[in-house]
Amino acid sequence: MLPLVYEEKNDVENWLMSEKLDGVRGYWDGRKLLSKNSIPFHPHPDFIKNFPPFHVEGEIWGGRETFEKTSGIVRKKEAHGGWLDLQFAIFDAPEVPGGIEKRLPAAKKWFQLNPSSYAFVIELHPVKDVQHLQAELQRIENLGGEGIILRKPGSPYVKGRSSDILKVKSYSDTEAVVIASIAGTGRNKDRMGSLLVELPDTKIRFKIGIGFSDEERENPPPPGSVITFKYYGLYQSGIPKFPSFLRIRR
């Protein structure tokens, strides 16, 4: 399958790329480590010992294919030694003026002067052309990585989604049997919100809640029908990551 970026933007030459790390988003405000929703984490004191007095943002990361382990560690409400198996992979320094090429070196300089075993600044590399991007994506995925993040040169810091940042991942697709239609809420009140489906081979069940048109939500696939969906790898439990409906198998 083609990476998502080709569906959105073909001109990626000179954009800055780095591996997309499958971790838990973290925000260091100069004193505390917070979630993306500003909920405090409870890291081990050694984990944050040499963190800077200014804001940095990144992924709390335990290595490739360790998301579930990482998530379990950071969810605990007290400091514990599990944090020392993780690192803070920094991808931005929001308060530093200038584009991304100026913001990240400020964080890198801090850690050169104040080394930490639990933090590093993500390296950015310019994309030569689409073939270069495709080769790097394949290399990372072969190592068990999730994909690539592309950043537009000179891009300012934006909290949340930005058109200056693109995710590049390859996806797989497969089929599942519909078990039940689950009523929606909010915008999808009084119609289907998600489908409970089952993988035929493993009998693993999970929900798919995105990828549907309004018409498909009004008239969802009936129980027993077979659908095709796309996904981005598997959790250790065998449940597909970020499943999205594609079509009913006729």
Secondary structure, 3 states (H helix, E strand, C coil): CCCCHHHHCCCCCCCEEEEECCCEEEEECCCCEECCCCCECCCCCCCCCCCCCCCEEEEEECCCCCHHHHHHHHHCCCCCHHHHHCEEEEEECCCCCCCHHHHHHHHHHHHHHCCCCCEEECCCEECCCHHHHHHHHHHHHHCCCCEEEEECCCCCCCCCCCCCEEEECCCEEEEEEEEEEEEECHHHECCEEEEEEECCCCCCEEEECCCCCHHHHHCCCCCCCEEEEEECCECCCCCECCCEEEEECC
